[in-house]
Amino acid sequence: MSYNDKEIFDLIQEEQSRQKTGLELIASENYVSDDVLAAAGSILTNKYAEGYPGKRYYGGCEVVDEIETIAIERAKELFNAEYVNVQPHSGSQANTAVFHACLKPGDKILGFDLSHGGHLTHGSPVNFSGQLYKTSFYGVEKETGLLNYEKIQSIAEQEKPKLIIAGASAYSREIDYKKFRDIANSVNAILLADIAHPAGLIAKGILQDAVQFSHICTSTTHKTLRGPRGGIIIMGKDFENPFGQKLKNGNLKKMSSLLNSGVFPGNQGGPLEHIIAAKAVAFKEALSENFLHYMVQVKKNAKAMASEFIKRDYHIISGGTDNHMMLIDLRNKNITGKQAEEALGKSHITVNKNMVPFDDQSPFITSGIRIGTAAITTRGLVESDMAEIVKLIDMVISNPENDETLNNCKEFVNNFITDYPLFKN
């Protein structure tokens, strides 16, 4: 196929080649199926559809109403949920909408410290969440790298937040949402579970069900859900909502209305119906038995990889992983996260530099890297491949300025990974 804008489409082809010939280890990235890709690039991109199915501000929405309704129903089935909004453009927008629906500027929130593994939208001062609301934070223990729920309880009792956020962008252990719910109940706070990273593992019952124990959940639809880039908001069934009422009938309708309004018109205009269609396709895939096998393999690969790193004297924060990722403190290897990211990139191994708890480097340098197995597992790699990958990473980190080593690793990666498709069913 020929394109009029050769400059852009040549770059798209270049990016496709980069993805096919490299090892993608960024924990927040994944590959989508051809069906998801086709829906995301479909003619639905032409349609404006402000509002919700059956209640639009534009004509001609009959088809996209059906598509969005299917996406909602599939997500509800996937998460055993009572309510889902599929319109947020991202996980950050989903969090913004929840804050808008449940809080007023100046209200107190308690979130996971960004430098310990939290997310920007959990109260960081450079983000809207830290600028519009009064923030306090919990973190991990220096000795163990683990959350201390007793300390979180003490912080909550002292700060009395209106909303507590459970969730992380760089925490490799299972989060106990039940304990978080108990803490939230004890101070009459709303519990928001941000499950953007472990959503696929949670949906398939591999990690604790955040939807069951939280007032509200938000997630991205890429990462472990293996869908298009976007966000969702979820509420579970038959437990008390933030207003102390059962999520049934009119009460559920009230909360749903607040959250819907938080998305539109609170923070967004027209939804991206082509992306919502791609979300619907991804939800159907995630409901399958194949996706369960995929999620099981993601976790197995992460454990195998963490074990190999530990054998080579790498310091994994918390000593291992329960999910799809790990955070590695490189200070004992005498290399910064930025240097490691750059050297590995030259070898076609993609990771991201990342702050580690109690870091003594700036966020632009960092002392660590974050690694995940969701993308390489989509390509069909298994536990036995993890040792080879860690061996390559170790070679690069041990010789970050040796061009011969970097080129040899690049050639090996290119030859090795090219045999694997971007998406293996």
Buried (B, 14 or more C-beta within 10 A) or exposed (E): EEEEEEEEEEEEEEEEEEBBBBBBBBBBBBBBBEBBBBBBEBEBEEBBBBBBBEEBEEEEBEEBBEBBBBBBEBBBBBBBBBBBBBBBBBBBBBBBBBBBBBBEEEBBBBBBBBBBBBBBBBBBEEBBBBEBBBBBBBBBEEEEBBBBBEEBBEBBEEBEBBBBBBBBBBBBBBBBBBBBBBBBEEBEBBBBBBBBBBBBBBBBEBBBBBBBBBBBBBBBBBBBBBBBBBBBBBBBBEBEBBEEBEBEEEBBEEBBEBBBBBBBEBBBEBBBBBBBBBBBBBBBBBBEEEBBEBBBBBBBBBBBBBBBBBEBEBBBBBBBBBBBBBBBBBBEBEBBBBBBBEBBBBBBBBBBBBBBBEBEBEEEBBBBBBBBBBBBBBBBBEBEBBBBBBEBBBBBBBBBEBEEBBEBBBEBBBEBBEEBEBBBE
